[in-house]
Amino acid sequence: MNISRLFAFFFQGNLVKRIFIGLILGIIVALIAPSLEAMLGFNIAEKVGVLGQIFVKALRGVAPILIFVLVMAALASRKVGSKSNMKEIIVLYLIATFLAAVAAVIAAFLFPTEVALAKAEDTSTAPQGVSQVLLTLVLNVVDNPLNAIFKANFIGVLAWSIGLGLAFRHASDATKNVLSDFAEGVSKIVHVIIAFAPFGVFGLVAETLAAKGLEALAGYSQLLVVLIGTMLFSAFVINPILVYWKIRKNPYPLVWMCTRESGLTAFFTRSSAANIPVNISLAKRLNLDEETYSVSIPLGANINMAGAAITITILTLAAVHTLGIEVSFTSAILLSVVASLCACGASGVAGGSLLLVPLACSLFGITDDVAAQMIGVGFVISILQDSTETALNSSTDVLFTAAVCMEQERKNS
């Protein structure tokens, strides 16, 4: 096999197939690493994990500047008086998040789960009320633009890019062309990074399985089944119903495409923020309206958090059942409202929803000591829980954007 064919094999062709190959190779390396460690003197699975770290770091590094220039360029070139689809997309985001939380309440009541609580952990970074979560969101909006980009504060990045984009609508055509060319240049860098996704997945899978293995999950099998089952129900029942409401035809081809091409990479990166470039690339290939998806996808990475709402709700009710606290269904529905609000404030990074569990637990008088232990449980099962949560959150960003854009096309045809 010559160099050109080798290059084509690794970097061209169907990305999903190449990611799947990386997944299988990562599992194989994780399985054989212990037997090779004595001979090599090191754990090869841990060493190749650097590939995954580089990939995720590259995605997170390019995402803030991509969003900043893409949104700014799209709004600057937008014609005055053109119709925006953002209202419909935001409504879908909020409805889906709330319905996911309600589904989590029902699942928790149908399959009450108790967990073994161990030593308490530090909760000093956990927010103490809904008002604190909302205040943090407001402070992120008014953050310094350079600081927002530097610290990957996507709410701040989005706010400044929208403001500058609207201001540049009054600029000259030459300035708008420069902004457009700049956005295109950053987009090409993103395509290069995404081409390395199979190597990143290979490293992430090998390192994760080598570090934790699946044995650690056995003690929490019922909790995992309830969590992941509810997330799958949201992905393949609730979301398709909402999509059908918009496009008025079989939603599953679109649902499956978004799950396969967006959800798969989100599953391994475990970061909605890091998956923003992947979603934008998919939206572009679906020929969606750039003025819409350049705003809706980064916004969705911050407020479209159905998976986070499910995690917060089920872990809270697991603590309730473990402590033997009597909770009415009405009170649990109130929890779903709080969980939805909290989920919108969840960080777009791995494990972001777990730090909001104490806030939800406080509704039922559960102490921070016990809530901290639930966070610990969350981190133990995060190898599957957080990965599935992120796949649901991130894939629906592009799913709902596509549904609303397709609805608009249907109305215009």
ZAKOLZA-753353 format. One line per 3 residues: number of its first residue (from 1); for each residue x, y, z of C-alpha. Coordinates in steps of 0.001 Angstrom, whole numbers. Example, Ala and Ser with C-alpha at 12.3 -4.5 7.8 and 13.67 -1.06 7.14 Angstrom:
ZAKOLZA-753353
1	12300 -4500 7800  13670 -1060 7140
This chain:
ZAKOLZA-753353
1	0 0 0  1630 3273 -1116  1581 6485 896
4	-1306 8071 -1030  -3537 5041 -477  -2598 4906 3188
7	-3468 8599 3537  -6810 8058 1773  -7588 5099 4045
10	-7065 7118 7237  -8375 10549 6217  -10933 10102 3425
13	-14155 8201 2934  -17039 7725 5326  -16166 9346 8660
16	-18549 7182 10682  -16947 3985 9366  -13477 5294 10188
19	-14607 6286 13691  -16064 2802 14161  -12706 1283 13194
22	-11017 3552 15741  -13560 2431 18352  -12892 -1276 17727
25	-9105 -788 17767  -9381 1185 21011  -11298 -1648 22668
28	-8744 -4206 21434  -5815 -2164 22747  -7534 -1709 26137
31	-8098 -5471 26392  -4555 -6549 25469  -2737 -3737 27302
34	-2525 -5533 30697  -909 -8645 29167  1609 -6518 27256
37	2498 -4266 30178  5097 -6642 31669  6860 -6967 28328
40	6715 -3290 27319  7177 -1793 30763  4216 535 30351
43	479 398 29685  55 999 25959  -3634 1937 26367
46	-2704 4792 28679  -12 5976 26278  -2273 6104 23212
49	-4762 8038 25313  -2771 11149 24418  -4370 10958 20942
52	-7789 11409 22501  -6583 14246 24701  -5122 16075 21709
55	-8300 15611 19674  -10629 16914 22400  -8235 19781 23189
58	-8165 20762 19504  -11974 20741 19267  -12372 22792 22408
61	-9653 25153 21248  -11168 25912 17855  -14832 25977 18971
64	-14904 29446 20628  -13204 31257 17754  -15285 29312 15214
67	-18530 30345 16881  -17368 33933 17285  -16468 34490 13630
70	-19198 32274 12133  -22090 33915 13983  -20669 37390 13434
73	-20161 36801 9693  -23594 35204 9251  -25449 38054 10977
76	-23365 40736 9257  -24253 39394 5805  -27908 38779 6646
79	-30395 40901 4785  -32498 43295 6834  -36060 42025 7233
82	-35252 38347 6566  -37179 35869 8699  -35444 34231 11667
85	-36196 30660 12794  -34601 31023 16210  -37854 31343 18143
88	-39131 27972 16919  -35803 26273 17643  -35604 27654 21190
91	-39170 26488 21839  -38168 22977 20713  -35093 23065 22952
94	-37126 24022 26028  -40012 21618 25355  -37662 18686 24758
97	-35689 19414 27941  -38839 19608 30069  -40408 16471 28545
100	-37151 14592 29135  -37240 15608 32813  -40878 14461 33087
103	-39960 11141 31464  -37156 10809 34025  -39653 11354 36874
106	-41940 8640 35484  -39023 6240 35020  -37777 6893 38560
109	-41246 6138 39986  -41717 3011 37849  -38237 1691 38715
112	-37283 3122 42127  -33530 2818 42577  -31433 2826 45722
115	-27659 3253 45817  -25020 2497 48418  -23897 5815 49838
118	-20261 6044 50865  -17914 8775 52016  -18974 12344 51318
121	-16996 14470 48911  -16393 18185 48629  -19268 20199 47144
124	-17747 23657 47463  -18092 24276 43730  -21750 23265 43543
127	-24305 26096 43136  -26620 26687 46094  -29767 27867 44345
130	-31519 28459 41053  -30867 32187 41448  -27127 31506 41543
133	-27348 29488 38331  -29272 32290 36606  -26857 34927 37939
136	-23938 32938 36547  -25636 32868 33137  -26126 36653 33196
139	-22520 37250 34254  -21346 34977 31439  -23331 37057 28932
142	-21581 40296 29933  -18112 38754 30203  -15157 40412 28476
145	-15144 39082 24876  -11454 38118 24898  -11853 36425 28273
148	-14956 34607 26990  -13017 33215 24032  -9983 32376 26172
151	-12038 30504 28804  -14520 28983 26294  -17465 30822 27863
154	-19846 30091 24989  -22703 32199 26329  -20373 35212 26371
157	-18886 34340 22982  -22370 34039 21513  -23563 37320 23041
160	-20595 39311 21702  -20682 37671 18267  -24399 38457 17924
163	-23841 42062 19009  -20932 42615 16644  -22714 40771 13834
166	-25719 43075 14110  -23416 46105 14228  -21482 44963 11136
169	-24723 44753 9141  -24177 48470 8560  -20567 47978 7441
172	-19333 48099 3847  -19540 45061 1549  -15747 44796 1624
175	-15780 44428 5427  -18531 41817 5231  -16506 39871 2672
178	-13473 39894 4985  -15601 38524 7827  -16998 35851 5527
181	-13531 34835 4329  -12276 34701 7912  -15165 32413 8904
184	-14475 30172 5909  -10808 29939 6861  -11612 28845 10424
187	-14157 26346 9059  -11436 24708 6956  -9303 24284 10073
190	-12274 22578 11724  -12565 20133 8813  -8920 19190 9279
193	-9448 18565 13005  -12559 16459 12409  -10596 14324 9933
196	-8528 13148 12921  -11660 11998 14800  -10924 8242 14317
199	-7529 8670 16013  -9114 10697 18816  -11813 8085 19418
202	-9176 5343 19376  -7205 7091 22121  -10258 8045 24187
205	-11721 4530 24200  -8410 2822 24974  -7571 5182 27838
208	-11072 5174 29374  -11477 1399 29383  -7942 926 30698
211	-8487 3415 33527  -11949 2373 34734  -13037 -749 32925
214	-16634 -1923 32990  -16335 -3660 36364  -16818 -383 38221
217	-20278 -45 36681  -21647 -3391 37875  -22755 -2093 41284
220	-24842 620 39673  -26404 -1444 36897  -30041 -596 37723
223	-29297 3116 38019  -27502 2999 34668  -30366 1112 33025
226	-32894 3704 34229  -30679 6622 33192  -29685 5352 29759
229	-33136 3877 29084  -34745 7263 29733  -32207 8996 27495
232	-32880 6507 24689  -36630 7030 25167  -36084 10772 24823
235	-33879 10322 21739  -36055 7832 19862  -39603 8595 21080
238	-39936 12155 22412  -37609 13841 19910  -39059 12084 16820
241	-42549 13175 17879  -41361 16790 18123  -39570 16520 14774
244	-42670 15038 13109  -44665 17963 14483  -42391 20199 12427
247	-41611 18309 9213  -44836 16235 8886  -43070 13114 7599
250	-41145 10128 8926  -38628 11704 11345  -36446 8655 11919
253	-34090 9000 8920  -33152 12483 10174  -33031 11332 13813
256	-30763 8425 12927  -28456 10574 10797  -27991 13109 13604
259	-27472 10338 16158  -24944 8547 13961  -22916 11523 12775
262	-23211 13904 15738  -24129 11691 18671  -21301 9247 18011
265	-18512 11825 18312  -20274 13537 21245  -20424 10172 23018
268	-16639 9929 23037  -15683 13590 23505  -18272 13916 26320
271	-18531 17649 25698  -21347 19531 23959  -18953 22449 23528
274	-16291 20305 21858  -18938 18841 19524  -20068 22245 18210
277	-17702 22104 15185  -18980 18589 14356  -22590 19794 14445
280	-21843 22826 12306  -20104 20607 9762  -23157 18307 9662
283	-25561 21252 9350  -23537 22530 6410  -23703 19140 4678
286	-27479 19086 5250  -27663 22440 3406  -29374 24135 6340
289	-29668 27908 6611  -26264 29156 7814  -27784 32220 9455
292	-29848 29851 11587  -27467 27034 12488  -24513 29329 13192
295	-26518 30689 16140  -28802 27799 17112  -26082 25152 17477
298	-23818 27047 19922  -26931 28234 21757  -28163 24639 21949
301	-24847 23557 23460  -25759 25783 26421  -29545 25481 26825
304	-30622 22276 25028  -29837 19870 27845  -32392 17054 27890
307	-29749 14555 28958  -28624 16787 31810  -32235 17204 32992
310	-32611 13403 33036  -29383 12932 35008  -30286 15583 37601
313	-33808 14196 38051  -32940 10502 38318  -29923 10949 40596
316	-31982 13198 42881  -34856 10711 43068  -32379 7887 43636
319	-31167 9786 46707  -34787 10291 47759  -35564 6560 47485
322	-32320 5603 49231  -33171 7816 52224  -36779 6634 52302
325	-38221 10115 51785  -41887 10162 50729  -42329 12304 47634
328	-45599 12901 45809  -45767 12783 42033  -46713 16484 42032
331	-43557 17355 43957  -41544 15250 41523  -42997 17200 38601
334	-41842 20380 40350  -38412 18742 40433  -38597 18299 36654
337	-39177 22046 36252  -36196 22855 38484  -34085 20218 36725
340	-34920 21772 33359  -33835 25215 34574  -30697 23782 36144
343	-29885 21830 32987  -29892 25056 30979  -27139 26262 33299
346	-25124 23047 33083  -21620 23464 31765  -20908 22295 28236
349	-18090 20070 29472  -17891 16516 30759  -19731 16029 34055
352	-21248 19511 34036  -24714 18324 35100  -23457 16446 38162
355	-22542 19611 40075  -26194 20684 39886  -27488 17566 41670
358	-27095 19154 45159  -29287 22044 44057  -32096 19668 43061
361	-31589 17550 46199  -32132 20635 48357  -35803 20664 47245
364	-36379 17608 49432  -34217 18654 52355  -31354 16336 51406
367	-28088 17517 52923  -25057 18514 50875  -23211 15586 52451
370	-25560 13053 50843  -25838 15059 47622  -22052 15046 47361
373	-22085 11266 47507  -24543 11220 44603  -22041 13317 42645
376	-19465 10636 43430  -21832 7968 42117  -22302 10068 38989
379	-18581 10164 38336  -18283 6395 38796  -20929 5705 36141
382	-19912 8637 33942  -18106 6372 31483  -21575 5524 30117
385	-23938 8039 31749  -22125 11238 30769  -21246 9920 27329
388	-24884 9031 26568  -26091 12312 28067  -23766 14346 25854
391	-24696 12335 22763  -28385 13111 23400  -27777 16789 24176
394	-25485 17523 21259  -27179 15489 18527  -30528 17175 19206
397	-28943 20604 18676  -28546 19861 14985  -31690 17686 14882
400	-34043 20467 15987  -32242 23027 13846  -32712 20774 10815
403	-36383 20165 11681  -37203 23879 11850  -35238 24656 8658
406	-37036 21818 6831  -40381 23094 8111  -39578 26514 6678
409	-38628 24963 3316  -41889 22993 3310  -43911 26145 3922
412	-42044 28055 1220  -42419 25331 -1423
